[in-house]
Amino acid sequence: MSAEGEEEITIEVVEVTPDATKGSMTVEEALQDVLKRALYHDGLARGLRECAKALDRRQAHLCVLCEACDQQEYVKLVEALCQEHNINLIKVSDSKKLGEWVGLCKIDKDGTPRKVVGCSSVVVKDFGEESEAMHVLLDYFKS
């Protein structure tokens, strides 16, 4: 039953692979996303006391340390605990940026962070939900 006014419709299926988007995310962006998701799921330990307790109890999946920390004993303790318990350690250059990523700031009406508090160490105890950013970080640690 074909009429003169009917046209043939063809549907083209395009498959999107997750590998195409993986290359666009840097390690820093992935870390920021993982920290945001962990903060939402209450899976972060911030500060020396909380981090040391989480690292010693082997509750940590990932540790983030600020390179600009001026107390060498602090850095030695966190690095030694990570090495002893085989916990991945990543270093960030700026403590204010790390503090902003883990929620140690006030957000104003425009969405810009105000009153950012510096943070020297953070431990991720719970990643929350599985995401592309988490896989990017885990691949980074494997290589």
LOGU-969549 format. One record per residue (C-alpha): residue number from 0; residue in three letters; x, y, z. Coordinates in Angstrom, 3 decimals, padded with zeros to 6 digits, always signed. Layout:
N
{pos NUM&code ALA&xx X&yy Y&zz Z}
...
***
This chain:
143
{pos 0&code MET&xx +000.000&yy +000.000&zz +000.000}
{pos 1&code SER&xx +002.067&yy +002.862&zz -001.171}
{pos 2&code ALA&xx +000.599&yy +006.130&zz -002.090}
{pos 3&code GLU&xx +002.193&yy +008.862&zz -004.081}
{pos 4&code GLY&xx +002.476&yy +011.233&zz -001.044}
{pos 5&code GLU&xx +004.274&yy +008.825&zz +001.335}
{pos 6&code GLU&xx +008.030&yy +009.029&zz +001.828}
{pos 7&code GLU&xx +010.368&yy +006.353&zz +003.079}
{pos 8&code ILE&xx +011.869&yy +007.144&zz +006.497}
{pos 9&code THR&xx +015.286&yy +005.804&zz +007.441}
{pos 10&code ILE&xx +016.571&yy +005.854&zz +011.013}
{pos 11&code GLU&xx +020.294&yy +006.053&zz +011.647}
{pos 12&code VAL&xx +021.583&yy +004.709&zz +014.974}
{pos 13&code VAL&xx +024.744&yy +006.276&zz +016.371}
{pos 14&code GLU&xx +026.503&yy +004.561&zz +019.254}
{pos 15&code VAL&xx +028.321&yy +006.719&zz +021.786}
{pos 16&code THR&xx +031.158&yy +005.029&zz +023.624}
{pos 17&code PRO&xx +032.276&yy +006.148&zz +027.088}
{pos 18&code ASP&xx +035.921&yy +006.120&zz +025.942}
{pos 19&code ALA&xx +035.280&yy +009.172&zz +023.796}
{pos 20&code THR&xx +034.490&yy +011.337&zz +026.814}
{pos 21&code LYS&xx +037.198&yy +009.840&zz +029.016}
{pos 22&code GLY&xx +040.013&yy +011.639&zz +027.210}
{pos 23&code SER&xx +038.475&yy +015.051&zz +027.834}
{pos 24&code MET&xx +038.545&yy +014.836&zz +031.657}
{pos 25&code THR&xx +041.814&yy +015.718&zz +033.368}
{pos 26&code VAL&xx +042.962&yy +014.182&zz +036.635}
{pos 27&code GLU&xx +042.282&yy +017.465&zz +038.464}
{pos 28&code GLU&xx +038.712&yy +017.660&zz +037.134}
{pos 29&code ALA&xx +038.171&yy +014.004&zz +038.022}
{pos 30&code LEU&xx +039.484&yy +014.606&zz +041.545}
{pos 31&code GLN&xx +037.176&yy +017.594&zz +041.963}
{pos 32&code ASP&xx +034.167&yy +015.543&zz +040.844}
{pos 33&code VAL&xx +035.060&yy +012.598&zz +043.100}
{pos 34&code LEU&xx +035.453&yy +014.914&zz +046.108}
{pos 35&code LYS&xx +032.104&yy +016.570&zz +045.379}
{pos 36&code ARG&xx +030.309&yy +013.210&zz +045.154}
{pos 37&code ALA&xx +032.012&yy +011.930&zz +048.317}
{pos 38&code LEU&xx +031.025&yy +015.119&zz +050.163}
{pos 39&code TYR&xx +027.417&yy +014.630&zz +049.081}
{pos 40&code HIS&xx +027.432&yy +011.029&zz +050.370}
{pos 41&code ASP&xx +029.189&yy +011.997&zz +053.628}
{pos 42&code GLY&xx +032.326&yy +010.067&zz +052.746}
{pos 43&code LEU&xx +035.033&yy +012.654&zz +053.465}
{pos 44&code ALA&xx +037.396&yy +013.102&zz +056.402}
{pos 45&code ARG&xx +038.899&yy +016.607&zz +056.494}
{pos 46&code GLY&xx +041.796&yy +017.743&zz +058.643}
{pos 47&code LEU&xx +044.703&yy +015.972&zz +060.313}
{pos 48&code ARG&xx +042.804&yy +014.321&zz +063.164}
{pos 49&code GLU&xx +040.004&yy +012.862&zz +061.023}
{pos 50&code CYS&xx +042.408&yy +011.840&zz +058.253}
{pos 51&code ALA&xx +044.836&yy +010.123&zz +060.605}
{pos 52&code LYS&xx +041.989&yy +008.169&zz +062.248}
{pos 53&code ALA&xx +040.541&yy +007.096&zz +058.880}
{pos 54&code LEU&xx +043.957&yy +006.120&zz +057.510}
{pos 55&code ASP&xx +044.885&yy +004.157&zz +060.639}
{pos 56&code ARG&xx +041.564&yy +002.291&zz +060.635}
{pos 57&code ARG&xx +042.039&yy +001.477&zz +056.920}
{pos 58&code GLN&xx +038.718&yy +003.093&zz +056.020}
{pos 59&code ALA&xx +040.296&yy +005.255&zz +053.327}
{pos 60&code HIS&xx +040.174&yy +004.633&zz +049.583}
{pos 61&code LEU&xx +042.058&yy +007.770&zz +048.587}
{pos 62&code CYS&xx +044.067&yy +010.485&zz +050.330}
{pos 63&code VAL&xx +044.621&yy +014.034&zz +049.026}
{pos 64&code LEU&xx +047.492&yy +016.060&zz +050.492}
{pos 65&code CYS&xx +048.392&yy +019.697&zz +049.886}
{pos 66&code GLU&xx +051.954&yy +020.308&zz +048.663}
{pos 67&code ALA&xx +052.044&yy +023.784&zz +050.228}
{pos 68&code CYS&xx +051.814&yy +022.417&zz +053.776}
{pos 69&code ASP&xx +054.587&yy +024.027&zz +055.835}
{pos 70&code GLN&xx +054.610&yy +021.458&zz +058.670}
{pos 71&code GLN&xx +056.911&yy +018.608&zz +057.652}
{pos 72&code GLU&xx +055.781&yy +016.340&zz +060.518}
{pos 73&code TYR&xx +052.231&yy +016.572&zz +059.193}
{pos 74&code VAL&xx +053.325&yy +015.570&zz +055.679}
{pos 75&code LYS&xx +055.506&yy +012.716&zz +056.981}
{pos 76&code LEU&xx +052.658&yy +011.306&zz +059.081}
{pos 77&code VAL&xx +050.123&yy +011.293&zz +056.245}
{pos 78&code GLU&xx +052.611&yy +009.881&zz +053.710}
{pos 79&code ALA&xx +053.748&yy +007.156&zz +056.137}
{pos 80&code LEU&xx +050.180&yy +006.079&zz +056.942}
{pos 81&code CYS&xx +049.309&yy +005.943&zz +053.235}
{pos 82&code GLN&xx +052.400&yy +003.921&zz +052.436}
{pos 83&code GLU&xx +051.915&yy +001.535&zz +055.378}
{pos 84&code HIS&xx +048.289&yy +000.722&zz +054.492}
{pos 85&code ASN&xx +048.711&yy +000.867&zz +050.663}
{pos 86&code ILE&xx +046.333&yy +003.805&zz +050.191}
{pos 87&code ASN&xx +046.580&yy +005.923&zz +047.058}
{pos 88&code LEU&xx +047.952&yy +009.420&zz +047.692}
{pos 89&code ILE&xx +047.576&yy +012.393&zz +045.376}
{pos 90&code LYS&xx +049.033&yy +015.855&zz +045.955}
{pos 91&code VAL&xx +047.358&yy +019.177&zz +045.168}
{pos 92&code SER&xx +049.225&yy +022.473&zz +044.842}
{pos 93&code ASP&xx +046.862&yy +024.910&zz +046.603}
{pos 94&code SER&xx +045.204&yy +024.441&zz +049.999}
{pos 95&code LYS&xx +042.497&yy +027.042&zz +049.309}
{pos 96&code LYS&xx +041.482&yy +025.197&zz +046.142}
{pos 97&code LEU&xx +041.311&yy +021.915&zz +048.073}
{pos 98&code GLY&xx +039.251&yy +023.601&zz +050.788}
{pos 99&code GLU&xx +036.813&yy +024.876&zz +048.185}
{pos 100&code TRP&xx +036.488&yy +021.410&zz +046.615}
{pos 101&code VAL&xx +035.647&yy +019.739&zz +049.936}
{pos 102&code GLY&xx +033.074&yy +022.302&zz +051.006}
{pos 103&code LEU&xx +035.035&yy +024.420&zz +053.474}
{pos 104&code CYS&xx +033.578&yy +027.672&zz +052.136}
{pos 105&code LYS&xx +030.415&yy +029.747&zz +051.932}
{pos 106&code ILE&xx +028.593&yy +030.055&zz +048.611}
{pos 107&code ASP&xx +026.956&yy +033.424&zz +047.899}
{pos 108&code LYS&xx +023.828&yy +034.154&zz +045.823}
{pos 109&code ASP&xx +025.775&yy +034.215&zz +042.567}
{pos 110&code GLY&xx +027.306&yy +030.783&zz +043.231}
{pos 111&code THR&xx +030.833&yy +032.033&zz +043.816}
{pos 112&code PRO&xx +032.704&yy +030.710&zz +046.854}
{pos 113&code ARG&xx +033.410&yy +033.167&zz +049.683}
{pos 114&code LYS&xx +035.399&yy +032.764&zz +052.897}
{pos 115&code VAL&xx +037.343&yy +029.751&zz +051.633}
{pos 116&code VAL&xx +039.241&yy +027.919&zz +054.382}
{pos 117&code GLY&xx +042.451&yy +026.135&zz +053.420}
{pos 118&code CYS&xx +042.618&yy +022.376&zz +053.855}
{pos 119&code SER&xx +045.864&yy +020.397&zz +054.044}
{pos 120&code SER&xx +044.559&yy +016.839&zz +053.837}
{pos 121&code VAL&xx +041.390&yy +015.008&zz +052.876}
{pos 122&code VAL&xx +040.567&yy +011.314&zz +052.922}
{pos 123&code VAL&xx +037.823&yy +009.744&zz +050.803}
{pos 124&code LYS&xx +036.172&yy +007.014&zz +052.873}
{pos 125&code ASP&xx +033.207&yy +006.493&zz +050.539}
{pos 126&code PHE&xx +033.201&yy +007.341&zz +046.828}
{pos 127&code GLY&xx +029.417&yy +007.475&zz +046.821}
{pos 128&code GLU&xx +028.188&yy +006.415&zz +043.435}
{pos 129&code GLU&xx +030.321&yy +005.021&zz +040.667}
{pos 130&code SER&xx +031.226&yy +007.632&zz +038.081}
{pos 131&code GLU&xx +033.468&yy +008.294&zz +035.120}
{pos 132&code ALA&xx +035.648&yy +010.540&zz +037.280}
{pos 133&code MET&xx +036.260&yy +007.720&zz +039.749}
{pos 134&code HIS&xx +037.411&yy +005.447&zz +036.914}
{pos 135&code VAL&xx +039.709&yy +008.177&zz +035.566}
{pos 136&code LEU&xx +041.374&yy +008.479&zz +038.997}
{pos 137&code LEU&xx +041.701&yy +004.724&zz +039.456}
{pos 138&code ASP&xx +043.258&yy +004.408&zz +035.978}
{pos 139&code TYR&xx +045.653&yy +007.239&zz +036.903}
{pos 140&code PHE&xx +046.821&yy +005.315&zz +039.983}
{pos 141&code LYS&xx +047.298&yy +002.089&zz +038.003}
{pos 142&code SER&xx +049.683&yy +003.791&zz +035.574}
***
